[in-house]
Amino acid sequence: MSTISAWVRGHQATLLGLPEEVARTEGAAAVPAEKLAEESDLIVSLGGDGTMLRSMRLASGSRAPVLGVNLGRLGFLAEIDVPQLPEALSAIDDKRFTVEARSAVRSRFHNQEVLAFNEVALVRRPGGPMAAVELFVEGHPFIHYVADALIVATPTGSTAYSFSAGGPIVSPRTQGLVVTPVAPHSAYNRALVLSESEKVALRVLPASGDLEVESDGSVVGRLCPGDTVEVSAVPGAASVVRLGHTTFYQRAQRKLRLTGSTEVDRAW
């Protein structure tokens, strides 16, 4: 934070922060979370991927892009590491950067609406029956899933929970949703890629146990058999700063340790 404070002082800029965090930042003015993005030209996320997702939710619907700065282990969503921060801020100040739009997934249930940038998941409770969920597309029933959980991920979230469950890697420039079952017990056990414009609903079947609704890893509600969740893509819900240091595929190679086949490598 001292690096940001020093850069701000040297460039006659204004530093804003959330009320619970400004005490750790010299010279920062406190701004409520709901006002931070609209009063900012740039949001700097210092931390890991969880912090980046939180920053994107703060920035949703605003013109302020998010710059991800990784602290500690390699952050998949971060653009730079801390030593690169002063140079990155100067590049942004000089307009030497691009922005990349990121879509979100909105879920509606029980008169509640939740926005996520990685995924929304219906997860069976520990020790409870399996999650039995019927998927509707454009109002028509398509398939039943029986699994430990059912994930609806954005392209950003395709390399997170969905990938660990066997889902595909999807470029963040793609607009759409990926539906992936976790430890499926149903005959159909494949992931499904949907268009951003298609209306999707998930209905908890009578054979299912109660399910928890997780949004970007946080529990936000509970569903019972008969309940329905409406899910929709939100294109361009936020944007992130790109400085051209690495590509999405380079970050995917490092984070996911994609090294190819050992047999083929040895043969070559």
N, C-alpha and C positions, 0 to 999 in steps of 0.2 A: 504493500500500500504506500510505503514511503517513496517508491519509484514514481508512482502516479502523482502523488502530492508534489514532488519536485518538478515533474514535467509541467503540471498545471500552473505552478507558480512562474515558471520560466516562459510560459506562453500566454499569460494573462487570460487563462480560461477559468471556468467555474466548475468546481467539483461538488457533485451531489451524492447523497448516499441514503440508504434506508435508516430510519430512526434507531433501530437496534444495532446498527453497524458503524455509525459515524464516529463513535467514541474511539474507534481503532484507527481512524483516518484523520490526519492533521488537516485542518482547514475545510473539511467537508460540511455542507449544509444538509440538514435532515429534510427529506421529502417523503411523504407517504407512498407506499408501494403503488397505489392506483394512480399516482401523479408522476412517478419517476420517469417513465418512458416518454410521456408527452412533453416534459420539460427538458429532455436530454437530446443531444445530437448523436451520442454514442453511449452504449452500455458496455462496460468492461466486466467480464466474468472471470474472477480469479478462483480457480479450484479445479475440480474434476468434472466429469460428465454430468453428475447430478446438479452441480452449481450452474453449468451451462444450460441445462433444461429449465431450471428455475428462472434464469435470466431471460430465456426465450419466452417463457410464459409472461414475465413482466413486460417484455417488449411487444407482445402480441397486439396486433392492430395499430401499431404506431409506426412512424417513419425511422425510428432509431435502430440501427443495426447493432448486433452483438459481436464483440470481439472476445473470443475465448482464449484465455491465458492459462496454460496448464501449470498446476502446482503438484510436484511429486511425480507419481507414475504417469506414463503416457496417457493423455486424455484423447479419446478418439475424436471428440467434437472440437477440441481446442485447435486454434490456428497457430499459436506461437507458444514458446516457453518464456519464463520471466526475463532472462537476459536480453531477449529481443524486444521487450516492451517499449523502451524509449524510442527506438527506431520505428517501431510499428505505429506508435501514436503520431510521430512526425509525418510518416507516410500518409496516414489517414487525414491529418491536418492539411497536407498538400494535395489531397484528392488522388493519391496514387494507390487506389485500392478498388476492388469490385465488391458487390454484394451478391449473395446467393440466397434466393428465397427458400424458405423451409415450410412445408405444409404441416398441419396438425391434424389430430383426430378428435372430434367432438362426440361425446356420449351423453345421451339424455335418458334419464330414468327417475321414477318417483319424483317428478317435478324438479329434478336437479339436472344441472348442465355442467359438464367438466371438460376442460381442454387439456390435451396431452400432446407432447411432441415426439415421444417415443412410441407408446402404445397404451391401449386400454385392454385389460385382461379380466376374464371371468374365471375365478380360481376356486376350486373346491376347498372347503375348510378341512384342516388337519383331522384325520380320522373319520371324516364324513364320506358319504357316497360320492361317486364320480360326478363330474360335471357333464350333464346331458343337455345339449343346446342345439336348437334348430336354427339354421341360417336362412334368412329371407333376403332376396335380392329383387329390388324394384317391386316389392309387395308379394312376390311369389316364393313359396318354400323351395329351397334348393337341396340342402343336405343336412343330415343329423351328424353331429360330432359327439362322441363320448370320450372324455379324456380327463387328465388331471386339471387342465386349464385350456382356455381358448383365448388366443391373442389376436388382437386387431392392431397391426403396427403401421406406422407411417414409413416412407422410405428411410427417413433418419433412423427410426427404431428398428429397421430390418437387420441391423448388425448388432442388436442388443438381445433382448429376451427371445425374440422370434428366431434369430440365428442359432442361439443355443438349443432351441427346440427343433432344429432342422430346416428352418425356413431359408429362403434365398436371400442373397445380398442384392439390394436394390439401390441404384444410383439415387442420390438425394435430389437430382434434377427431375426425376420421374414424379408424376403426380398420380397418386392412387393409394390403395390400402392393401396390406398383405394379411390374410387370415391364416393363422398357424395353430394347429392343435399341439398340446404338450402331452407326451406319453399317451397317444391315442389308443383306444380300445375298439374303435369303430372300424368297419370295413374300409371306409374312405379315410385315409390317414395323411393326405397330402395338403400342402399349403395351397392357398387360392389367392390370386392377384385380381383386384377389382379396380375399376375406373374411379376417378375422383368424383364423377357425377352420379354414380349409381347409389341409390338409396338402400341402405343395409339395416337389417334388424336382427337381433339375437333373442330368441325366446327360450326361456328355461323350461325344459320338458318335465312332465309329472314324475318321471323316473329319477330325476336329478336330486341331489342334495341341495341345501342352501349354498349359495356362492357369494364370495366376496368380489367386489369390483375394485380393481387396482388401476390407478392412473399414474403413469410414469413411476411405478413402483410403490406408490402410497395407496393404502386402502381408503376408498372414498365412499363406500356404500356396501349394501348387502342385498342380494336377490333371493327370492323364494321361487319354487316351481310355479309357473304361470306368468311370472314377470317378464317384461320385454325391455330390451335396451335398444334405442335407436342410435346408430353410429353413422357419422358422415365425415368425409374429408374436408379440411379447411385449407384450400390452396393459399400459399403466400401469407400464412399467419404471422410469420416473423422472418427476419433476414439476418444473415451472419456475414461478417467481414472476411473477405479472402484477399490475401496479399501475394498469392502465387508461390509461397514457400514449398507447399506440398499439395498433391492432388488427393482427392478422395480415395483413389485406388492405392496410393502409397501409404496413406494412413491405415487403410484396411489391411494391407499386407503386414504392417508392423503390429497393429493391435491384435489381429486375429491369427498372426503367425502363419500366413499363407506362403508356404515354401515349395509347394508342388510335391510330386511323387519322389520318394527316396530312390526307388528302383530306376526311374527314368534319369534322375540326376546322376546316379552312379554309372549308368550306361553311357551317358554323354561325357 
